[in-house]
């Protein structure tokens, strides 16, 4: 799992998150935004009442990973 989701991704996966993970594993892809450190406001797409979640993922082929320097969320305020 560490090869697909980095240390800055979500800890728990729901059913849809597991589906994304399985799809990435099958297609040899990575969830790139989970490997890069950002402030929570630029990491989590959704936040409400003390809960927060990443619902927008940047997924790319492992060949592209070394060339990725940054990904982040820009939420409307």
mmJSON file of the N, C-alpha and C atoms, coordinates in Angstrom:
{"data_MODEL":{"atom_site":{
"group_PDB":["ATOM","ATOM","ATOM","ATOM","ATOM","ATOM","ATOM","ATOM","ATOM","ATOM","ATOM","ATOM","ATOM","ATOM","ATOM","ATOM","ATOM","ATOM","ATOM","ATOM","ATOM","ATOM","ATOM","ATOM","ATOM","ATOM","ATOM","ATOM","ATOM","ATOM","ATOM","ATOM","ATOM","ATOM","ATOM","ATOM","ATOM","ATOM","ATOM","ATOM","ATOM","ATOM","ATOM","ATOM","ATOM","ATOM","ATOM","ATOM","ATOM","ATOM","ATOM","ATOM","ATOM","ATOM","ATOM","ATOM","ATOM","ATOM","ATOM","ATOM","ATOM","ATOM","ATOM","ATOM","ATOM","ATOM","ATOM","ATOM","ATOM","ATOM","ATOM","ATOM","ATOM","ATOM","ATOM","ATOM","ATOM","ATOM","ATOM","ATOM","ATOM","ATOM","ATOM","ATOM","ATOM","ATOM","ATOM","ATOM","ATOM","ATOM","ATOM","ATOM","ATOM","ATOM","ATOM","ATOM","ATOM","ATOM","ATOM","ATOM","ATOM","ATOM","ATOM","ATOM","ATOM","ATOM","ATOM","ATOM","ATOM","ATOM","ATOM","ATOM","ATOM","ATOM","ATOM","ATOM","ATOM","ATOM","ATOM","ATOM","ATOM","ATOM","ATOM","ATOM","ATOM","ATOM","ATOM","ATOM","ATOM","ATOM","ATOM","ATOM","ATOM","ATOM","ATOM","ATOM","ATOM","ATOM","ATOM","ATOM","ATOM","ATOM","ATOM","ATOM","ATOM","ATOM","ATOM","ATOM","ATOM","ATOM","ATOM","ATOM","ATOM","ATOM","ATOM","ATOM","ATOM","ATOM","ATOM","ATOM","ATOM","ATOM","ATOM","ATOM","ATOM","ATOM","ATOM","ATOM","ATOM","ATOM","ATOM","ATOM","ATOM","ATOM","ATOM","ATOM","ATOM","ATOM","ATOM","ATOM","ATOM","ATOM","ATOM","ATOM","ATOM","ATOM","ATOM","ATOM","ATOM","ATOM","ATOM","ATOM","ATOM","ATOM","ATOM","ATOM","ATOM","ATOM","ATOM","ATOM","ATOM","ATOM","ATOM","ATOM","ATOM","ATOM","ATOM","ATOM","ATOM","ATOM","ATOM","ATOM","ATOM","ATOM","ATOM","ATOM","ATOM","ATOM","ATOM","ATOM","ATOM","ATOM","ATOM","ATOM","ATOM","ATOM","ATOM","ATOM","ATOM","ATOM","ATOM"],
"id":[1,2,3,4,5,6,7,8,9,10,11,12,13,14,15,16,17,18,19,20,21,22,23,24,25,26,27,28,29,30,31,32,33,34,35,36,37,38,39,40,41,42,43,44,45,46,47,48,49,50,51,52,53,54,55,56,57,58,59,60,61,62,63,64,65,66,67,68,69,70,71,72,73,74,75,76,77,78,79,80,81,82,83,84,85,86,87,88,89,90,91,92,93,94,95,96,97,98,99,100,101,102,103,104,105,106,107,108,109,110,111,112,113,114,115,116,117,118,119,120,121,122,123,124,125,126,127,128,129,130,131,132,133,134,135,136,137,138,139,140,141,142,143,144,145,146,147,148,149,150,151,152,153,154,155,156,157,158,159,160,161,162,163,164,165,166,167,168,169,170,171,172,173,174,175,176,177,178,179,180,181,182,183,184,185,186,187,188,189,190,191,192,193,194,195,196,197,198,199,200,201,202,203,204,205,206,207,208,209,210,211,212,213,214,215,216,217,218,219,220,221,222,223,224,225,226,227,228,229,230,231],
"type_symbol":["N","C","C","N","C","C","N","C","C","N","C","C","N","C","C","N","C","C","N","C","C","N","C","C","N","C","C","N","C","C","N","C","C","N","C","C","N","C","C","N","C","C","N","C","C","N","C","C","N","C","C","N","C","C","N","C","C","N","C","C","N","C","C","N","C","C","N","C","C","N","C","C","N","C","C","N","C","C","N","C","C","N","C","C","N","C","C","N","C","C","N","C","C","N","C","C","N","C","C","N","C","C","N","C","C","N","C","C","N","C","C","N","C","C","N","C","C","N","C","C","N","C","C","N","C","C","N","C","C","N","C","C","N","C","C","N","C","C","N","C","C","N","C","C","N","C","C","N","C","C","N","C","C","N","C","C","N","C","C","N","C","C","N","C","C","N","C","C","N","C","C","N","C","C","N","C","C","N","C","C","N","C","C","N","C","C","N","C","C","N","C","C","N","C","C","N","C","C","N","C","C","N","C","C","N","C","C","N","C","C","N","C","C","N","C","C","N","C","C","N","C","C","N","C","C","N","C","C","N","C","C"],
"label_atom_id":["N","CA","C","N","CA","C","N","CA","C","N","CA","C","N","CA","C","N","CA","C","N","CA","C","N","CA","C","N","CA","C","N","CA","C","N","CA","C","N","CA","C","N","CA","C","N","CA","C","N","CA","C","N","CA","C","N","CA","C","N","CA","C","N","CA","C","N","CA","C","N","CA","C","N","CA","C","N","CA","C","N","CA","C","N","CA","C","N","CA","C","N","CA","C","N","CA","C","N","CA","C","N","CA","C","N","CA","C","N","CA","C","N","CA","C","N","CA","C","N","CA","C","N","CA","C","N","CA","C","N","CA","C","N","CA","C","N","CA","C","N","CA","C","N","CA","C","N","CA","C","N","CA","C","N","CA","C","N","CA","C","N","CA","C","N","CA","C","N","CA","C","N","CA","C","N","CA","C","N","CA","C","N","CA","C","N","CA","C","N","CA","C","N","CA","C","N","CA","C","N","CA","C","N","CA","C","N","CA","C","N","CA","C","N","CA","C","N","CA","C","N","CA","C","N","CA","C","N","CA","C","N","CA","C","N","CA","C","N","CA","C","N","CA","C","N","CA","C","N","CA","C","N","CA","C","N","CA","C","N","CA","C","N","CA","C","N","CA","C"],
"label_alt_id":[null,null,null,null,null,null,null,null,null,null,null,null,null,null,null,null,null,null,null,null,null,null,null,null,null,null,null,null,null,null,null,null,null,null,null,null,null,null,null,null,null,null,null,null,null,null,null,null,null,null,null,null,null,null,null,null,null,null,null,null,null,null,null,null,null,null,null,null,null,null,null,null,null,null,null,null,null,null,null,null,null,null,null,null,null,null,null,null,null,null,null,null,null,null,null,null,null,null,null,null,null,null,null,null,null,null,null,null,null,null,null,null,null,null,null,null,null,null,null,null,null,null,null,null,null,null,null,null,null,null,null,null,null,null,null,null,null,null,null,null,null,null,null,null,null,null,null,null,null,null,null,null,null,null,null,null,null,null,null,null,null,null,null,null,null,null,null,null,null,null,null,null,null,null,null,null,null,null,null,null,null,null,null,null,null,null,null,null,null,null,null,null,null,null,null,null,null,null,null,null,null,null,null,null,null,null,null,null,null,null,null,null,null,null,null,null,null,null,null,null,null,null,null,null,null,null,null,null,null,null,null],
"label_comp_id":["UNK","UNK","UNK","UNK","UNK","UNK","UNK","UNK","UNK","UNK","UNK","UNK","UNK","UNK","UNK","UNK","UNK","UNK","UNK","UNK","UNK","UNK","UNK","UNK","UNK","UNK","UNK","UNK","UNK","UNK","UNK","UNK","UNK","UNK","UNK","UNK","UNK","UNK","UNK","UNK","UNK","UNK","UNK","UNK","UNK","UNK","UNK","UNK","UNK","UNK","UNK","UNK","UNK","UNK","UNK","UNK","UNK","UNK","UNK","UNK","UNK","UNK","UNK","UNK","UNK","UNK","UNK","UNK","UNK","UNK","UNK","UNK","UNK","UNK","UNK","UNK","UNK","UNK","UNK","UNK","UNK","UNK","UNK","UNK","UNK","UNK","UNK","UNK","UNK","UNK","UNK","UNK","UNK","UNK","UNK","UNK","UNK","UNK","UNK","UNK","UNK","UNK","UNK","UNK","UNK","UNK","UNK","UNK","UNK","UNK","UNK","UNK","UNK","UNK","UNK","UNK","UNK","UNK","UNK","UNK","UNK","UNK","UNK","UNK","UNK","UNK","UNK","UNK","UNK","UNK","UNK","UNK","UNK","UNK","UNK","UNK","UNK","UNK","UNK","UNK","UNK","UNK","UNK","UNK","UNK","UNK","UNK","UNK","UNK","UNK","UNK","UNK","UNK","UNK","UNK","UNK","UNK","UNK","UNK","UNK","UNK","UNK","UNK","UNK","UNK","UNK","UNK","UNK","UNK","UNK","UNK","UNK","UNK","UNK","UNK","UNK","UNK","UNK","UNK","UNK","UNK","UNK","UNK","UNK","UNK","UNK","UNK","UNK","UNK","UNK","UNK","UNK","UNK","UNK","UNK","UNK","UNK","UNK","UNK","UNK","UNK","UNK","UNK","UNK","UNK","UNK","UNK","UNK","UNK","UNK","UNK","UNK","UNK","UNK","UNK","UNK","UNK","UNK","UNK","UNK","UNK","UNK","UNK","UNK","UNK","UNK","UNK","UNK","UNK","UNK","UNK"],
"label_asym_id":["A","A","A","A","A","A","A","A","A","A","A","A","A","A","A","A","A","A","A","A","A","A","A","A","A","A","A","A","A","A","A","A","A","A","A","A","A","A","A","A","A","A","A","A","A","A","A","A","A","A","A","A","A","A","A","A","A","A","A","A","A","A","A","A","A","A","A","A","A","A","A","A","A","A","A","A","A","A","A","A","A","A","A","A","A","A","A","A","A","A","A","A","A","A","A","A","A","A","A","A","A","A","A","A","A","A","A","A","A","A","A","A","A","A","A","A","A","A","A","A","A","A","A","A","A","A","A","A","A","A","A","A","A","A","A","A","A","A","A","A","A","A","A","A","A","A","A","A","A","A","A","A","A","A","A","A","A","A","A","A","A","A","A","A","A","A","A","A","A","A","A","A","A","A","A","A","A","A","A","A","A","A","A","A","A","A","A","A","A","A","A","A","A","A","A","A","A","A","A","A","A","A","A","A","A","A","A","A","A","A","A","A","A","A","A","A","A","A","A","A","A","A","A","A","A","A","A","A","A","A","A"],
"label_entity_id":["1","1","1","1","1","1","1","1","1","1","1","1","1","1","1","1","1","1","1","1","1","1","1","1","1","1","1","1","1","1","1","1","1","1","1","1","1","1","1","1","1","1","1","1","1","1","1","1","1","1","1","1","1","1","1","1","1","1","1","1","1","1","1","1","1","1","1","1","1","1","1","1","1","1","1","1","1","1","1","1","1","1","1","1","1","1","1","1","1","1","1","1","1","1","1","1","1","1","1","1","1","1","1","1","1","1","1","1","1","1","1","1","1","1","1","1","1","1","1","1","1","1","1","1","1","1","1","1","1","1","1","1","1","1","1","1","1","1","1","1","1","1","1","1","1","1","1","1","1","1","1","1","1","1","1","1","1","1","1","1","1","1","1","1","1","1","1","1","1","1","1","1","1","1","1","1","1","1","1","1","1","1","1","1","1","1","1","1","1","1","1","1","1","1","1","1","1","1","1","1","1","1","1","1","1","1","1","1","1","1","1","1","1","1","1","1","1","1","1","1","1","1","1","1","1","1","1","1","1","1","1"],
"label_seq_id":[1,1,1,2,2,2,3,3,3,4,4,4,5,5,5,6,6,6,7,7,7,8,8,8,9,9,9,10,10,10,11,11,11,12,12,12,13,13,13,14,14,14,15,15,15,16,16,16,17,17,17,18,18,18,19,19,19,20,20,20,21,21,21,22,22,22,23,23,23,24,24,24,25,25,25,26,26,26,27,27,27,28,28,28,29,29,29,30,30,30,31,31,31,32,32,32,33,33,33,34,34,34,35,35,35,36,36,36,37,37,37,38,38,38,39,39,39,40,40,40,41,41,41,42,42,42,43,43,43,44,44,44,45,45,45,46,46,46,47,47,47,48,48,48,49,49,49,50,50,50,51,51,51,52,52,52,53,53,53,54,54,54,55,55,55,56,56,56,57,57,57,58,58,58,59,59,59,60,60,60,61,61,61,62,62,62,63,63,63,64,64,64,65,65,65,66,66,66,67,67,67,68,68,68,69,69,69,70,70,70,71,71,71,72,72,72,73,73,73,74,74,74,75,75,75,76,76,76,77,77,77],
"pdbx_PDB_ins_code":[null,null,null,null,null,null,null,null,null,null,null,null,null,null,null,null,null,null,null,null,null,null,null,null,null,null,null,null,null,null,null,null,null,null,null,null,null,null,null,null,null,null,null,null,null,null,null,null,null,null,null,null,null,null,null,null,null,null,null,null,null,null,null,null,null,null,null,null,null,null,null,null,null,null,null,null,null,null,null,null,null,null,null,null,null,null,null,null,null,null,null,null,null,null,null,null,null,null,null,null,null,null,null,null,null,null,null,null,null,null,null,null,null,null,null,null,null,null,null,null,null,null,null,null,null,null,null,null,null,null,null,null,null,null,null,null,null,null,null,null,null,null,null,null,null,null,null,null,null,null,null,null,null,null,null,null,null,null,null,null,null,null,null,null,null,null,null,null,null,null,null,null,null,null,null,null,null,null,null,null,null,null,null,null,null,null,null,null,null,null,null,null,null,null,null,null,null,null,null,null,null,null,null,null,null,null,null,null,null,null,null,null,null,null,null,null,null,null,null,null,null,null,null,null,null,null,null,null,null,null,null],
"Cartn_x":[0.822,0.0,0.866,2.022,2.889,3.398,3.431,3.9,2.856,1.584,0.499,0.031,-0.037,-0.49,0.654,1.044,2.173,1.829,2.804,2.634,1.714,1.37,0.525,-0.895,-1.261,-2.622,-3.505,-4.74,-5.664,-5.317,-5.569,-5.25,-6.295,-7.553,-8.642,-9.254,-9.602,-10.241,-11.65,-12.613,-13.958,-14.026,-15.208,-15.345,-14.88,-15.214,-14.801,-13.295,-12.719,-11.272,-10.55,-11.111,-10.529,-10.606,-11.707,-11.852,-10.792,-10.564,-9.532,-8.17,-7.885,-6.61,-6.436,-7.473,-7.397,-7.199,-7.875,-7.721,-6.296,-5.738,-4.353,-3.382,-3.609,-2.736,-2.792,-3.979,-4.155,-3.495,-3.619,-3.1,-1.702,-1.073,0.281,0.371,-0.557,-0.624,-0.343,-0.087,0.132,-0.802,-1.179,-1.947,-0.911,-0.562,0.586,0.408,-0.78,-0.929,-0.768,-0.722,-0.507,0.977,1.856,3.294,3.919,3.183,3.727,3.122,3.946,3.483,2.928,1.734,1.107,0.355,0.033,-0.854,-2.205,-2.942,-4.238,-5.184,-5.155,-6.069,-5.802,-4.583,-4.237,-4.224,-4.537,-4.503,-5.909,-6.788,-8.131,-9.115,-9.907,-10.895,-12.144,-12.472,-13.712,-13.396,-13.957,-13.791,-15.054,-15.602,-16.82,-16.968,-17.304,-17.582,-16.487,-15.255,-14.151,-13.731,-14.467,-14.101,-13.474,-12.58,-11.979,-11.667,-11.636,-11.45,-10.797,-10.011,-9.456,-10.401,-11.066,-11.966,-11.5,-10.486,-9.886,-8.48,-8.243,-6.946,-6.229,-4.923,-4.087,-3.447,-3.828,-3.371,-2.564,-1.399,-0.542,0.229,0.676,1.511,2.818,3.38,4.626,5.776,5.722,6.781,6.768,5.615,5.478,5.85,5.748,5.973,7.262,8.415,9.647,9.624,8.769,8.705,7.674,6.929,5.906,6.547,6.406,7.019,6.006,4.729,3.747,2.334,1.462,0.017,-0.64,-1.725,-2.432,-3.856,-4.676,-6.079,-6.242,-6.98,-7.366,-8.867,-9.247,-10.668,-11.239,-12.477,-13.166,-13.524,-13.314,-13.586,-14.823],
"Cartn_y":[-1.197,0.0,1.26,1.226,2.396,2.817,1.892,2.21,3.002,2.88,3.555,4.822,4.77,5.909,6.311,7.57,8.058,8.372,8.847,9.102,10.277,11.081,12.248,12.053,10.815,10.502,10.219,9.872,9.561,8.216,8.104,6.882,5.805,6.19,5.232,5.397,4.276,4.295,3.736,4.42,3.863,2.946,2.443,1.509,2.128,3.391,4.05,4.275,4.595,4.75,3.443,2.345,1.026,0.697,1.094,0.871,1.654,2.908,3.723,3.067,2.62,1.966,0.704,-0.124,-1.35,-1.037,-0.004,0.4,0.872,1.627,2.091,0.91,-0.027,-1.198,-2.004,-2.213,-2.996,-2.317,-0.994,-0.239,0.335,-0.038,0.418,1.942,2.55,3.998,4.37,5.65,6.173,7.343,7.491,8.658,9.694,10.558,11.443,12.452,13.026,14.062,13.522,12.224,11.665,11.547,11.794,11.708,13.06,14.136,15.478,16.139,16.788,17.423,18.816,19.078,20.392,20.696,21.951,22.323,21.666,21.396,20.729,21.48,22.804,23.569,23.312,22.913,22.612,21.114,20.324,18.871,18.277,18.756,18.189,18.98,18.262,18.89,19.273,18.492,18.691,18.745,19.721,19.823,20.424,19.753,20.233,19.563,20.346,19.851,18.929,19.307,18.52,17.335,17.05,15.969,16.569,15.826,16.293,15.093,15.335,14.232,14.71,13.838,14.081,13.399,14.19,13.589,13.843,14.674,14.907,14.32,13.379,12.714,13.022,13.129,13.25,11.879,11.201,9.834,9.823,9.191,9.165,7.859,7.554,6.399,6.552,5.453,5.501,6.129,6.093,6.707,8.229,8.804,10.258,10.746,9.886,10.268,11.056,10.637,11.392,12.832,13.118,14.454,15.357,14.822,15.597,16.346,17.652,18.457,19.004,19.123,19.677,19.356,19.117,19.022,19.588,20.3,20.803,21.183,21.323,21.665,23.171,23.776,25.18,25.208,25.414,25.423,26.82,26.866,28.143,28.615,29.887,30.393,31.23],
"Cartn_z":[0.0,0.0,0.0,0.663,0.733,-0.639,-1.568,-2.907,-3.697,-3.313,-4.029,-3.329,-2.004,-1.205,-0.287,-0.355,0.424,1.871,2.627,4.055,4.378,3.384,3.63,3.116,2.84,2.411,3.612,3.355,4.443,5.058,6.351,7.079,6.816,6.837,6.65,5.266,4.659,3.349,3.469,2.864,2.793,1.571,1.242,0.118,-1.2,-1.413,-2.655,-2.677,-1.523,-1.428,-1.707,-1.223,-1.496,-2.983,-3.612,-5.051,-5.828,-5.433,-6.085,-5.889,-4.667,-4.372,-5.219,-5.301,-6.1,-7.583,-8.072,-9.472,-9.746,-8.812,-8.962,-8.941,-8.048,-7.959,-9.258,-9.769,-10.992,-12.19,-12.268,-13.412,-13.189,-12.074,-11.737,-11.72,-10.98,-10.838,-9.389,-9.145,-7.797,-7.531,-6.27,-5.848,-5.421,-6.34,-6.179,-5.048,-4.899,-3.879,-2.462,-2.272,-0.939,-0.587,-1.533,-1.284,-0.948,-1.17,-0.98,0.25,1.043,2.276,1.978,2.53,2.425,3.713,3.909,5.006,4.749,5.823,5.673,4.738,4.751,3.896,2.409,2.07,0.684,0.403,1.402,1.272,1.207,2.079,2.175,1.326,0.552,-0.318,0.455,1.456,2.197,3.685,4.379,5.829,6.423,7.435,8.078,9.431,10.436,11.793,12.335,12.148,12.686,11.835,10.782,9.865,8.622,8.009,6.766,5.891,4.59,3.663,2.375,1.798,0.472,-0.51,-1.34,-2.321,-3.748,-3.905,-5.217,-5.197,-6.066,-6.108,-7.408,-7.336,-8.525,-8.703,-9.767,-10.01,-11.298,-11.246,-12.432,-12.503,-13.69,-13.935,-13.167,-12.703,-11.931,-12.711,-14.022,-14.826,-14.703,-14.465,-14.348,-12.95,-11.954,-10.561,-10.334,-10.85,-10.564,-11.081,-12.032,-12.623,-11.947,-10.997,-10.3,-9.143,-9.143,-8.087,-7.096,-7.497,-6.58,-7.044,-6.09,-6.315,-5.074,-5.234,-4.064,-4.424,-3.408,-3.57,-3.418,-4.314,-4.19,-3.957,-2.714,-2.381,-2.553,-2.993,-3.099,-1.702,-1.438,-0.087,-0.046],
"occupancy":[1.0,1.0,1.0,1.0,1.0,1.0,1.0,1.0,1.0,1.0,1.0,1.0,1.0,1.0,1.0,1.0,1.0,1.0,1.0,1.0,1.0,1.0,1.0,1.0,1.0,1.0,1.0,1.0,1.0,1.0,1.0,1.0,1.0,1.0,1.0,1.0,1.0,1.0,1.0,1.0,1.0,1.0,1.0,1.0,1.0,1.0,1.0,1.0,1.0,1.0,1.0,1.0,1.0,1.0,1.0,1.0,1.0,1.0,1.0,1.0,1.0,1.0,1.0,1.0,1.0,1.0,1.0,1.0,1.0,1.0,1.0,1.0,1.0,1.0,1.0,1.0,1.0,1.0,1.0,1.0,1.0,1.0,1.0,1.0,1.0,1.0,1.0,1.0,1.0,1.0,1.0,1.0,1.0,1.0,1.0,1.0,1.0,1.0,1.0,1.0,1.0,1.0,1.0,1.0,1.0,1.0,1.0,1.0,1.0,1.0,1.0,1.0,1.0,1.0,1.0,1.0,1.0,1.0,1.0,1.0,1.0,1.0,1.0,1.0,1.0,1.0,1.0,1.0,1.0,1.0,1.0,1.0,1.0,1.0,1.0,1.0,1.0,1.0,1.0,1.0,1.0,1.0,1.0,1.0,1.0,1.0,1.0,1.0,1.0,1.0,1.0,1.0,1.0,1.0,1.0,1.0,1.0,1.0,1.0,1.0,1.0,1.0,1.0,1.0,1.0,1.0,1.0,1.0,1.0,1.0,1.0,1.0,1.0,1.0,1.0,1.0,1.0,1.0,1.0,1.0,1.0,1.0,1.0,1.0,1.0,1.0,1.0,1.0,1.0,1.0,1.0,1.0,1.0,1.0,1.0,1.0,1.0,1.0,1.0,1.0,1.0,1.0,1.0,1.0,1.0,1.0,1.0,1.0,1.0,1.0,1.0,1.0,1.0,1.0,1.0,1.0,1.0,1.0,1.0,1.0,1.0,1.0,1.0,1.0,1.0,1.0,1.0,1.0,1.0,1.0,1.0],
"B_iso_or_equiv":[0.0,0.0,0.0,0.0,0.0,0.0,0.0,0.0,0.0,0.0,0.0,0.0,0.0,0.0,0.0,0.0,0.0,0.0,0.0,0.0,0.0,0.0,0.0,0.0,0.0,0.0,0.0,0.0,0.0,0.0,0.0,0.0,0.0,0.0,0.0,0.0,0.0,0.0,0.0,0.0,0.0,0.0,0.0,0.0,0.0,0.0,0.0,0.0,0.0,0.0,0.0,0.0,0.0,0.0,0.0,0.0,0.0,0.0,0.0,0.0,0.0,0.0,0.0,0.0,0.0,0.0,0.0,0.0,0.0,0.0,0.0,0.0,0.0,0.0,0.0,0.0,0.0,0.0,0.0,0.0,0.0,0.0,0.0,0.0,0.0,0.0,0.0,0.0,0.0,0.0,0.0,0.0,0.0,0.0,0.0,0.0,0.0,0.0,0.0,0.0,0.0,0.0,0.0,0.0,0.0,0.0,0.0,0.0,0.0,0.0,0.0,0.0,0.0,0.0,0.0,0.0,0.0,0.0,0.0,0.0,0.0,0.0,0.0,0.0,0.0,0.0,0.0,0.0,0.0,0.0,0.0,0.0,0.0,0.0,0.0,0.0,0.0,0.0,0.0,0.0,0.0,0.0,0.0,0.0,0.0,0.0,0.0,0.0,0.0,0.0,0.0,0.0,0.0,0.0,0.0,0.0,0.0,0.0,0.0,0.0,0.0,0.0,0.0,0.0,0.0,0.0,0.0,0.0,0.0,0.0,0.0,0.0,0.0,0.0,0.0,0.0,0.0,0.0,0.0,0.0,0.0,0.0,0.0,0.0,0.0,0.0,0.0,0.0,0.0,0.0,0.0,0.0,0.0,0.0,0.0,0.0,0.0,0.0,0.0,0.0,0.0,0.0,0.0,0.0,0.0,0.0,0.0,0.0,0.0,0.0,0.0,0.0,0.0,0.0,0.0,0.0,0.0,0.0,0.0,0.0,0.0,0.0,0.0,0.0,0.0,0.0,0.0,0.0,0.0,0.0,0.0],
"pdbx_formal_charge":[null,null,null,null,null,null,null,null,null,null,null,null,null,null,null,null,null,null,null,null,null,null,null,null,null,null,null,null,null,null,null,null,null,null,null,null,null,null,null,null,null,null,null,null,null,null,null,null,null,null,null,null,null,null,null,null,null,null,null,null,null,null,null,null,null,null,null,null,null,null,null,null,null,null,null,null,null,null,null,null,null,null,null,null,null,null,null,null,null,null,null,null,null,null,null,null,null,null,null,null,null,null,null,null,null,null,null,null,null,null,null,null,null,null,null,null,null,null,null,null,null,null,null,null,null,null,null,null,null,null,null,null,null,null,null,null,null,null,null,null,null,null,null,null,null,null,null,null,null,null,null,null,null,null,null,null,null,null,null,null,null,null,null,null,null,null,null,null,null,null,null,null,null,null,null,null,null,null,null,null,null,null,null,null,null,null,null,null,null,null,null,null,null,null,null,null,null,null,null,null,null,null,null,null,null,null,null,null,null,null,null,null,null,null,null,null,null,null,null,null,null,null,null,null,null,null,null,null,null,null,null],
"auth_seq_id":[1,1,1,2,2,2,3,3,3,4,4,4,5,5,5,6,6,6,7,7,7,8,8,8,9,9,9,10,10,10,11,11,11,12,12,12,13,13,13,14,14,14,15,15,15,16,16,16,17,17,17,18,18,18,19,19,19,20,20,20,21,21,21,22,22,22,23,23,23,24,24,24,25,25,25,26,26,26,27,27,27,28,28,28,29,29,29,30,30,30,31,31,31,32,32,32,33,33,33,34,34,34,35,35,35,36,36,36,37,37,37,38,38,38,39,39,39,40,40,40,41,41,41,42,42,42,43,43,43,44,44,44,45,45,45,46,46,46,47,47,47,48,48,48,49,49,49,50,50,50,51,51,51,52,52,52,53,53,53,54,54,54,55,55,55,56,56,56,57,57,57,58,58,58,59,59,59,60,60,60,61,61,61,62,62,62,63,63,63,64,64,64,65,65,65,66,66,66,67,67,67,68,68,68,69,69,69,70,70,70,71,71,71,72,72,72,73,73,73,74,74,74,75,75,75,76,76,76,77,77,77],
"auth_comp_id":["UNK","UNK","UNK","UNK","UNK","UNK","UNK","UNK","UNK","UNK","UNK","UNK","UNK","UNK","UNK","UNK","UNK","UNK","UNK","UNK","UNK","UNK","UNK","UNK","UNK","UNK","UNK","UNK","UNK","UNK","UNK","UNK","UNK","UNK","UNK","UNK","UNK","UNK","UNK","UNK","UNK","UNK","UNK","UNK","UNK","UNK","UNK","UNK","UNK","UNK","UNK","UNK","UNK","UNK","UNK","UNK","UNK","UNK","UNK","UNK","UNK","UNK","UNK","UNK","UNK","UNK","UNK","UNK","UNK","UNK","UNK","UNK","UNK","UNK","UNK","UNK","UNK","UNK","UNK","UNK","UNK","UNK","UNK","UNK","UNK","UNK","UNK","UNK","UNK","UNK","UNK","UNK","UNK","UNK","UNK","UNK","UNK","UNK","UNK","UNK","UNK","UNK","UNK","UNK","UNK","UNK","UNK","UNK","UNK","UNK","UNK","UNK","UNK","UNK","UNK","UNK","UNK","UNK","UNK","UNK","UNK","UNK","UNK","UNK","UNK","UNK","UNK","UNK","UNK","UNK","UNK","UNK","UNK","UNK","UNK","UNK","UNK","UNK","UNK","UNK","UNK","UNK","UNK","UNK","UNK","UNK","UNK","UNK","UNK","UNK","UNK","UNK","UNK","UNK","UNK","UNK","UNK","UNK","UNK","UNK","UNK","UNK","UNK","UNK","UNK","UNK","UNK","UNK","UNK","UNK","UNK","UNK","UNK","UNK","UNK","UNK","UNK","UNK","UNK","UNK","UNK","UNK","UNK","UNK","UNK","UNK","UNK","UNK","UNK","UNK","UNK","UNK","UNK","UNK","UNK","UNK","UNK","UNK","UNK","UNK","UNK","UNK","UNK","UNK","UNK","UNK","UNK","UNK","UNK","UNK","UNK","UNK","UNK","UNK","UNK","UNK","UNK","UNK","UNK","UNK","UNK","UNK","UNK","UNK","UNK","UNK","UNK","UNK","UNK","UNK","UNK"],
"auth_asym_id":["A","A","A","A","A","A","A","A","A","A","A","A","A","A","A","A","A","A","A","A","A","A","A","A","A","A","A","A","A","A","A","A","A","A","A","A","A","A","A","A","A","A","A","A","A","A","A","A","A","A","A","A","A","A","A","A","A","A","A","A","A","A","A","A","A","A","A","A","A","A","A","A","A","A","A","A","A","A","A","A","A","A","A","A","A","A","A","A","A","A","A","A","A","A","A","A","A","A","A","A","A","A","A","A","A","A","A","A","A","A","A","A","A","A","A","A","A","A","A","A","A","A","A","A","A","A","A","A","A","A","A","A","A","A","A","A","A","A","A","A","A","A","A","A","A","A","A","A","A","A","A","A","A","A","A","A","A","A","A","A","A","A","A","A","A","A","A","A","A","A","A","A","A","A","A","A","A","A","A","A","A","A","A","A","A","A","A","A","A","A","A","A","A","A","A","A","A","A","A","A","A","A","A","A","A","A","A","A","A","A","A","A","A","A","A","A","A","A","A","A","A","A","A","A","A","A","A","A","A","A","A"],
"auth_atom_id":["N","CA","C","N","CA","C","N","CA","C","N","CA","C","N","CA","C","N","CA","C","N","CA","C","N","CA","C","N","CA","C","N","CA","C","N","CA","C","N","CA","C","N","CA","C","N","CA","C","N","CA","C","N","CA","C","N","CA","C","N","CA","C","N","CA","C","N","CA","C","N","CA","C","N","CA","C","N","CA","C","N","CA","C","N","CA","C","N","CA","C","N","CA","C","N","CA","C","N","CA","C","N","CA","C","N","CA","C","N","CA","C","N","CA","C","N","CA","C","N","CA","C","N","CA","C","N","CA","C","N","CA","C","N","CA","C","N","CA","C","N","CA","C","N","CA","C","N","CA","C","N","CA","C","N","CA","C","N","CA","C","N","CA","C","N","CA","C","N","CA","C","N","CA","C","N","CA","C","N","CA","C","N","CA","C","N","CA","C","N","CA","C","N","CA","C","N","CA","C","N","CA","C","N","CA","C","N","CA","C","N","CA","C","N","CA","C","N","CA","C","N","CA","C","N","CA","C","N","CA","C","N","CA","C","N","CA","C","N","CA","C","N","CA","C","N","CA","C","N","CA","C","N","CA","C","N","CA","C","N","CA","C","N","CA","C","N","CA","C"],
"pdbx_PDB_model_num":[1,1,1,1,1,1,1,1,1,1,1,1,1,1,1,1,1,1,1,1,1,1,1,1,1,1,1,1,1,1,1,1,1,1,1,1,1,1,1,1,1,1,1,1,1,1,1,1,1,1,1,1,1,1,1,1,1,1,1,1,1,1,1,1,1,1,1,1,1,1,1,1,1,1,1,1,1,1,1,1,1,1,1,1,1,1,1,1,1,1,1,1,1,1,1,1,1,1,1,1,1,1,1,1,1,1,1,1,1,1,1,1,1,1,1,1,1,1,1,1,1,1,1,1,1,1,1,1,1,1,1,1,1,1,1,1,1,1,1,1,1,1,1,1,1,1,1,1,1,1,1,1,1,1,1,1,1,1,1,1,1,1,1,1,1,1,1,1,1,1,1,1,1,1,1,1,1,1,1,1,1,1,1,1,1,1,1,1,1,1,1,1,1,1,1,1,1,1,1,1,1,1,1,1,1,1,1,1,1,1,1,1,1,1,1,1,1,1,1,1,1,1,1,1,1,1,1,1,1,1,1]
}}}
